[in-house]
Amino acid sequence: ISALLGFCLNGLTIISFRKIKEIRTPSNLLVLSIALADCGICINAFIAAFSSFLRYWPYGSDGCQIHGFQGFWTALASISSSAAVAWDRYHHYCTRSKLQWSTAISMMVFAWLFAAFWSVMPLLGWGEYDYEPLRTCCTLDYSKGDRNYITFLFALSIFNFMIPGFIMLTAYQSIHQKFKKSGHYKFNTGLPLKTLVICWGPYCLLCFYAAVENVMFISPKYRMV
C-alpha cells in the first residue's frame, strides 16, 4: 500500500511538471529528480512485496543483483537530489540568487551519475549485493563484516549520507535563521533533514553495527524492518 501510494503521488508530481508550464522551473527540476528517484524506490518495493507474497525470491541470482543495484541507485539518487534541493533553497532565500537551467540540469545529472557510481561498485567487487534475511528482496550484503564490506560502507556513508546530510543541515539552518529574522516562516526548515534521518538512519545504524559486531545475532525480522 505504501509503495502504491508513493508511486501515485510521485507520479502525479512528474505528470504535473510535464503538463503545467508554470511549474517547469530549474528549481522544480530538482524536485522532479527526487520524484523520479522515489518512483524507482516504490517499484523496487513492489518487487519485494510480490516476493514476500510468494514467500521466496523468484527471479534468481541475476535478478537479485539487478534488484539490489536498482534499489541502491534510486535511493542514493533521492538523497543526492534532496541535498541539491537544499542547496537551491539556501541560495533562493539567503543569497537571492536564481538557479539557471544549465546549473539545475548539471546538478540533476551529477546526482544520478554519482549514485550510479556507488551502486555499481558492489557489482564490480567492492561490496556485494545479496538476499535480505528473509530472502524476499536484495540489498547490500552486511552479514560478512570483512574489510571489503567495511571500507565500502565507510566510503559510502561519508559521501552519500554524511555529506548530503551536512549540506541539508547547514542550508536549512541558514534558512531558518533568515526566517527568524524576518518573522515569516514559509516552510518547516527542519522537516527535510528529519525525513532523511527517519528514512535512512535505522538502515545506516544496522550497517555500522554489522561492521563491528556479528549481525546474525539480530532477529531476521528486525533486520528487515
Buried (B, 14 or more C-beta within 10 A) or exposed (E): EEBEEBBEEBBEBBEBBEEEEEBBBBBBBBBBBBBBBBBBBBBBBEBBBEBBEEEEBEBEEEBBBBBBBBBBBBBBBBBBBBBBBBBBBBBBBEEEEEBEEEBBEEBBEEBBEBBBEBBEBBBEEBBBBBBBBBBBBBBBBBBBBEEBBBEBBBBBBEBBBEBBBEBBBEBBBBBBEBBEEEEEEEEEBEEBBEEBBEEBEEBBEBBBBBBEEEBEEBEEEEBEE
